[in-house]
């Protein structure tokens, strides 16, 4: 029987970031994944680092997103130092555009909402916006600038986080499917794999994304579901786009400043079960939005298309912290924000495991909100 201090179920950006932080504290860590690590939602992400809410349900997530964005420079520096892999982390802000309806009224609402949540946001006169980003289309009716937002090359970041965690001593177990969490009374003591192998540990962290709900012992705490997102990569030969461009219909994320320039564009939001597919309707929606934001991209070459499965939750908020089963911890359900929330999730989970306290109130994200007999009081409250 293999024995570890912590077994992490799920080898995406969340699981491997936690593994890096735990291994840095000299804990023995195993990271298990049903396939190769970093091949699911983390691999498919666009890489925008935006704590701004995309719907009213996401407003409670803003403080967590802000805290994680503030950690990103430190997080990237540590990961790159231990992996020798550049993550493509870029600052410089996002230009948000409005193309329909009463754009000026919507702009005022957007700016007021962001400022009320502590997010920097400035109205951007159209003439200045077009000078700032000449690729913007003439259909843009209003614009705002969000100077604190950033982006990252998700695939480069994934490779860096995985390499850094292994360099610190974490042991990856690809192709290792978990069928159950092993409990001794009310205490979690390890996991059992599909081939019958047992891995013993003092803590089990479930970071299995939309597959979390398929693990019987985790399902009551994390009723995750897959939400498909389709995306594409373009090769743009015109004047480089210098900032993330976003509208309510889609987004454009520059990967570099070279010519031709690699751009990642997206995305759809579909309830399609566990089927990963790229569809003509999905791509039509993406390119319609992209060409409205930046019409010159209609001539860009499509060099790749793909889809990923976001881990959704009933209330669209992540599931973080300890459960009523001692030693069983959830770190899942990050929906569209896994890349952004990796640093803060890793910090909080590691604080809980090593210190039994956390530095940020995560009560709203407690697994206990879904479990039977939940009284509204969480064992994960800030101490």
N, C-alpha and C positions, 0 to 999 in steps of 0.2 A: 504494500500500500504506500502510495506517495503521500507525503505530509508537507503542508505549507502553512504559513501564518494566515494567508488570505488566498482564496480562490475567486477569480473574477470570471463570471460567465458572460461572454460577449467581448469580441476583440475589435470593436470599432474605436472611434476617437474617444468616446467616454471611457470605455474599459481600459484602453491603453494609457490614457492620461492618468487615470487613477493608479494603474500599475507603475508608471514612472515615478509618481510621487511617493507611493508606498515603498518601492524598491530603493528610493533615495534615502529612506529612513532605515535601511538594512533589514526590512522584512522580507521573508520568503514568499514570493508571489507567483501564482500560476494564472495565465490568461487562456481561457478555453473558447474556441469558436467552432461552430458547426461546419465551417469551411475555412478557407484562407482568411487570415485576419485582415481587417480594413477593406473589405470587398462589398459592403452593403451601403447603407445610407451615408456613411462617412465618405465613401469613395464617390458617391453621386452628387454631393452637395455643391452648390454654386460658390460658396466661400464669402458671402457678404457677412460682415460683422456689424450687425445693426440691432441695438436694443429697442428700437422703436416698435410699438405694437402694431400688428397688421390687422387687428380686429379688437373689439371691446373685451373679449374674453382673455386677450393676452396682456391687458394692462397690469395685472398683479405680477407679471413676469419682469416688468421693466427694472425694478431695483436689482434683481438677480443678473439681468443682462448688462446693466451698467457696471456692476461690480466685476463681472467677467471681462468686459471690454477693457476695464482699467488694468486688469491683470495680464492682458495679452502681451505687451512688450516684454515683461519679465518671463512669461511662459515661453514665448518664442525664443528668447535668448537662451534659456536653459535647455530647451529641446535641441536647438541648433548646435549648442556647445557640445552636447553629448552624442549627437548623431552625425555631425559634420554634413548635414543636409539642409539646404536653404528652403525655407517654408513659403516663400513668395508673399510674406506679410507686407501689406501696403497700407499706409495712411493716406490722408488727403481728402476724405469726405465723400459724400454722396449728393448727387443732384436729383431731387424728386420733382417730377413733372406732372402737370395736370392737363389733360387734353379734351375733357368733355364737361358738359354741364356748366354750372355757374362756378367757373374756375377760381375767380377772385374770392368768392365767399368760401369755397372749399380750402383755398390757401390760408385764409385767416383762421379757419377752424384747425387746420393742420398745424400751423405755427403755434396757436394757443395751446393745443393739446400737448405738443412736444415740450414747450416751455413749462407747462404745468407739471409735467412728469420729470423735470430736471434735465431734459435733453436739449442740447444746443440746436437751434433751428432758426434760420433767417430767411425772410422773403427775398427772392432773387428777381429783380427787374429783368424782363425778357431780353432787352438789348444786352444787358450785362451777362445774362445766362448764355446767350448765343455767342458772345465773344469768349466766354469762359470755356464753353464746349460747343465748337462750331458744328458738330455732327447733329445737334438737336434739330428736330423737324419743325417746320413752320406751323404744324398743327398744335404745337405746344402753346397753351393759353396762359399758363402760370407756372412758376417754378419756385422751389425752396432749396436752400443749401444746408446740409447737415454736416458740419465740419469735423465732428468727432468720430464719425463712422470710418471703418476700415474694411479691408478684404484680405483674403489669403488664398493661395493656391491649394485647394483641399487635398489633392493627391500628393503633392509635395509635403504638405503638413502631415498627412497620414504616415507617409514613409518615414518622416523625421521622428514622429512620436513613437512609432513602433520600434525603430532602431534605437532610440534613446532609452526606452523602457527595457529593451533587451540588454543594452550596454550597462544598465544599472543592476542587472541581475534577474529581471523578470523572465519567467520561462513560458514561451508560447506553446500552446497545444492546438494547432490547426486540425480541422477534420475531427473534432471531438464533440459529439452531440450529447447533451445532458438530458437524461430522462427524469431525474428527480433530485431534489435536495434531501440530504439525509439528516433527520432530526433524532436527537436523543432526548426524549421528553419534550420540553419546550425550548431546547437548544439546538441550533444548527451545528452539525459537526463535519459537513463535507458534501460532496456530490457523487452521484453515480452516473456513469456514462452508458451510452447505448450498447457498448460491447461488454458491459458488466464490470468495468474497472471502477474502483473507488478512490477518490482523492479526498484526503482528510484535511481539515483546516479549522481554525478558530473562528474565522469569518468567511461568509460567502457573499459576494457583491454581485447582484444580478444586473447586468448592463447589456441585455440582449436585444434592445430595441423592440421592434414590433413582434419579435418572437418570444418576448418575455411571458406573454399570456399563455403560451403553450407549455410552460413549465408548471406542473400542478401546484407546487407549493408557493410559487410566486404569483399565480393568477389572481388570488383574492386581493392582493395588494396592488397589482399592476395590470389592469384590464386593457392592455395595449391593443391597437389594431393598425394594420398597414394602410397607409395613404400614399398612393403612387404619385410621383412627380416625374415628368418627362423633361429632358433638357437637350441642348445642342451646343456644339462648339463651332465657331465661325473663324475664318481667316480673312481679315479685313486689310485691304491694300491701300485704303485711303489714309487721310490724316489720322494719326492715332487718337483714340478716345482716352482721356487722361483720368477720368473718375468713374466710379460706379454710377450708372444711370438707372433710374427706377420710376415706374408708374404703378398705378393700381392694377394694371394688367400684366406686367412683366418687368424684367430687369436685364441689364447688360453689365457684365463684370469683366473688366480688362485683366488679362493675365500678365501682360508685359507692355512695353512701350515701343517695341520694334515694329518695323514694317517689312512684310505683312505682320499684322498684329493678331494674336490669339484672343478671342473673346468667348466667354461662356454666357449663354442666354437661356432664360427659362421664365416660368416653369408652370406646369399644370398641377392641379390638386384633385385627385381622383380616388374614389372608393372602388378599387378594382381587386380587392382581396390580395393574395400573395402573388399575383401575376405581374411580372415585370415585362413590359412591352412598350414599344414605341409605335404610336399610331399616327395615321395621317391627320386625324382631327386634332390630336394633341399638338403636333408640329405646326399645323395651320394656326392654332391659337397663339402659340409662342411667336411665330414669325410675324403675325399680324401686329402683335403688341410691339415687338422689337422694331419693325419697320416704321411704325408710327412714332416711336421715340427718336429713332435715328434713321431716316429714310435712305441714307447712303449705304446702309447695311443690306439693302435689297440686292446689291451686287456682290456681297461677300460669299465666299465659298463655304459650303457646309462640309466640315471635315469629320464630324463625329456626332452621333445621336445616342442617347442612353436614357434609362429610367432608374429610379430608386424607390425604396419603400420607406417612407417616414414613419416613425413610431408615434401614432396618435394616441390620445387619451380622451376619456369622456368630457373633460372640462378644458382640454387643450393646454394643460399645464404639466410640467414634468413631475416625475414621481421620485422623490429623493429622501433617503434616510432610513432609519431602522424600522423594523416591523415588530409585531408582538412576539415573534420567534427570536430569541436571543441569538445574536450573531448573524442573522439574515438581514441584509441591507439592500435597498433598491436604489438604482441610479439609471433610470430609464424614462421613456416617454417624452423625450425632448422635442418631438414633433419637427418643426422647421428650424430649430435653434441649437442642434447638437454641436456644430462647429463653434458657434459663439460661446456656448455655455460649458465647454470642456474645461477651461481653467478653473472656474468657480466650482463646478461639480467635483472635480478632483480635490480641490482644497477642502471642501466641506466634508466629503466622504472620508478623507484621510484624517481630518480633525476628529471626526466622530470615532473612528476606529482606534486612533492612538491616544486621544485625550478625553473621549466621551463628552465633548462639548463642541460647539460650532461658533464661528465668529460672525455669522449672519443669520438672522431669523429665517428659518426655512419651514415654518409651521404650515404655510399654505400648500406646500408640496409634499406633505407627509403621506406615506403609503396608507396610513390608518384611515384616511378619508374614504377609502374604497373597501376596507376590510369589514367583515361582519362585526356587529356590536360596536361600531365606531361611535363614540360619544362626543366627537368633536375635539377631544383632547389628545394630543399626540405626544408619544414618548420622545419625539424628536425636537421638542421645543428648545429654544435657545436657553442655555444654562448660564 
